[in-house]
Amino acid sequence: MTTSIAVPRPPYSIGVLPLLAALLMVFALGGASGYLVKAASVPAAAPSLAHAATACPASMHAEVWYTAHAWACVPDKNS
C-alpha cells in the first residue's frame, strides 16, 4: 500500500529572496550616491544660486541640482 504525504510549499518562490536582496542593495546604493555627489561637488564656500545665473557666459545657462546643492554652466540647446 502506498501512502502519499503532501509537502507544504513555501508561500513564495525561491528566486524572490535574491530579487528582494538585489532591490534593497540598489536602493541603498542609490541613496548613498546622492550623498557622495553632494560631498564631492559642494565647495567650502558654496556660491549662491543668484550668483550662478550671472556667472555663466551669454551662450550658456546655469543648471542647478537642488538635491546636491550644486550648479554648473551648460550650453544652451538652441545655440
N, C-alpha and C positions, 0 to 999 in steps of 0.2 A: 504494500500500500504506500503510495507516495503522498507526501504532505508538502504543501507549499506554504511558505511564510512570506508575507508581504513586508518588504523592506521599505521603510519610510524614506521618501526623497526629500532633500533639503528644499526649503521654500524658494531658493534662488539657485541660479546656475553657478558652477564653479568659476566660470570666466568673469563673473560680476565683481568679485573681490579685487582682482588685479586692475580692472577698469576703474573702480572707485578709488583705489590707491593712486593710480596714474592721474586721475582728475584732481585729486587732492594735492598731489605734488605740483601739478601745473598751476593750480590756483595759488599755492604758496609761492612758487617762483614768480608768478605774475605780480603778486603783491610786493614781494621783496624787490623786484626790479624797479618799481616806481620809486622806492626809497633810494636805490642805488643811483638812479638818474638824478634825483633831487640832490643827493650829496655830491655828485660829480659835477653838476652844472651850475650850482649856485656859488658865485664868488663871495669873498669875505664881505664886501660892501655891495650888496645887490642893488643895481640901478632901479629906479622907479619905472613903472610902465609908461608914464608920461614922457620920460626921457627916451624910452625905446622908440617911440613914434618919430621923434625928431632926430634920432641918431642915424637913421637909415638914409642912403642916397636917394636921389629922385626916382630912379628906376626900380627901387626896392621898397618893400614894406615890412613892418615888424610882424613876426609870427610869435604868438605868446602861448606857452604851455603853462596854464594856471596851476595844474596839479604839481608840476615840478618847480614852479616859481622861476621859470627861465624864459628867455626870449632870444630871437635871432633875426637878422635881416635876411629876407629871402627875395629872389627876383619876382617881379610882377609877371603874371601868366600871359598878359596881353602884350608884353613888350619883347 
